[in-house]
């Protein structure tokens, strides 16, 4: 079984072409986030220590919005919406478990 076929089964998609589209969406999202940081680094305030802190706090919602945006453009909006729901459910569970001590 090929790597792409295993991803198809794991991600529960119907076609191999969907796997390639999903991989493309992840790649475009990553490159976009990288480009945004590079663009912001051109400003004078980007040399301060707090810039990196603010960037890493804000990058999570920006990344997720871009992921949904690219997913919708390439016809995989439903997959990425479900992906986001699972992600935030895990994230909420992670933070919720730390408060039960």
N, C-alpha and C positions, 0 to 999 in steps of 0.2 A: 504494500500500500504506500503510495507516495505521500510526501509531506502535505501537498495541497489537498489530497483526498482526506487525510486525517484532520486537517483544519475544517474541511467541509462538514465532516461528521461532528466534530467538536462544537462548531458554531451553529450547527443545525440549519444549514442553508441547502437549497435544492440543487444548485448548479455550481460547477467549478468556476464559472465566470464570476459568480457572486463573491467567491473567495478572493479573486484577483481585484475586484472592485473594492472590497473591504480593506485589503492591504494597501491599495492606492489611496483610499481615504485616510487611513492612519498615516501614511507617508506624507500626503499633502498637509495634513494637520500639523505634523511634526515640523515640516519645513516652514510652514507659516508662522508657527510660534518662534522658531529660530530666527526667521526674518524679522519679526516684530522686535525681538530683543536687540538684534543688530541695529535696527532702525532707531530704537530708543537710545542705544549707546552713543549715538551721534550727538545727543544733546549734552549740554554742560552739566546738568544735574546727575547724569549717569555715572559720574566718577565718585559719587558719595556712597558710603557704606549702606545707607538706607535704601538706595535704589534697588540693590539685589534683594533685600528683604521684601520690599513692596512687590517687586517683580514675582518672586516665588509665591507670595500670597495670592496675587491676582491671576497668576498663570493658570491655576486650576479651573476657575470658571471660564476664562477665555478659551482654553483648550477644549473644554466640553462644548461650548457654543460653536466653535469652529468645527468640531467633530460632527455635530448635528447638521451644521450648514453644509459641509461637504457631503455628508451622507445623503442629505435630501437632494442635492444637485445630481448625485450619481445614482439616484433611485433606490437607495438603501436606507432611507429615513426610518422606516419601521425597525430595522435591525439595530440601528444606532440609538434609537429612542429606548428600546429594550436594554441595550448595553448600558446606557446611562442610568436607567432605573436600577439595574443590578449593581452598578458601581456605587451609586449613592446609598443604596440599601446596605451594602457592605461597609461603607464609610460610616454611616450612622450607627451601625451595630458595633463598629470598632470603638467609636467614641462613647456609645452608650454603655458598653461593658466596663469601661474604665471608671465609670461613676458608681458602679454597684459595690465597690469595696467597702 
